[in-house]
Amino acid sequence: MFHTTKSILWNSLNGHQQCCKRGIGNFLRELAKKQKQSKTLAITHNLPKYFKNLRYDIAAGDYIVVVGGAVRYTNDEWFGRKKTWVINQLPSRSNLPETTFVDAIDFNETGIEKHGLKHIEKLHHLKYLSFADCPFVDDNCIASLVNFCDTLTHLNINRCPLVTSNGISLLYKLRNLERVNMDGLNHIQNLLFIAMMLEDIRPNLRLGIVTEQLKELRNTMEHAKKHGLLLEDEKKPEEPINGLILNDLKKDSTTDFTTNIDR
């Protein structure tokens, strides 16, 4: 009896410790995320002076890496998005050719907001941009994307709580936009309806919420057909009606139309 009670007590205590560990881990992760977001906001208003002496795409790349994001250049070289980075890992220290430009930016889980976007607004080759899990990205940020209306093809705004239907409706201004990921925006009413209207306006545009809805509908239809829940189309007659009439006329060989015409 003692051993049983002791084992139950030990298992309960061990489980409590594991829950505490997981709780502390989540707390530390959230704290690190908030610190990174705070650093983004601080750097936004206090841009290093040496940025002014750099080529615009290089300075923008340095800014993106410093605030915790990642940047890719047209030579397929990525910078940033590491647990720790040193000054030598910045684009300005990598001797990038003059013909390389920023074409992809990953701002996921950073504190980027409308004031920070002014440091990248003159990137004329940007195609891919991700704001996933950015708590300060709002409709003003979406409106500022008009600076990339001729180049931006892919946008990720998953789980951006400050984006509203007004911001989503502004996406039609991005003429070359092909794909938008927009999961976790359940706070927006009639989101599917707005997304479908955007696809009507921009035939080349595909929004994730519409794609998922169509996929779900297609799977439902296939399931219904597989289990005989859908009525099959009525069988068409083997011969068209006019064909049946002509056949009947051919069978009646005694009919003489010429005599009727003569009369």
PyMOL commands that set and color helices and strands:
alter all, ss='L'
color gray80, all
select helices_A, chain A and resi 2-45+49-53+56-66+87-89+91-93+116-119+139-148+165-173+191-201+208-226+241-251+257-262
alter helices_A, ss='H'
color red, helices_A
select strands_A, chain A and resi 70-73+78-80+102-106+128-130+154-156+179-181+206-207
alter strands_A, ss='S'
color yellow, strands_A
deselect
rebuild
show_as cartoon
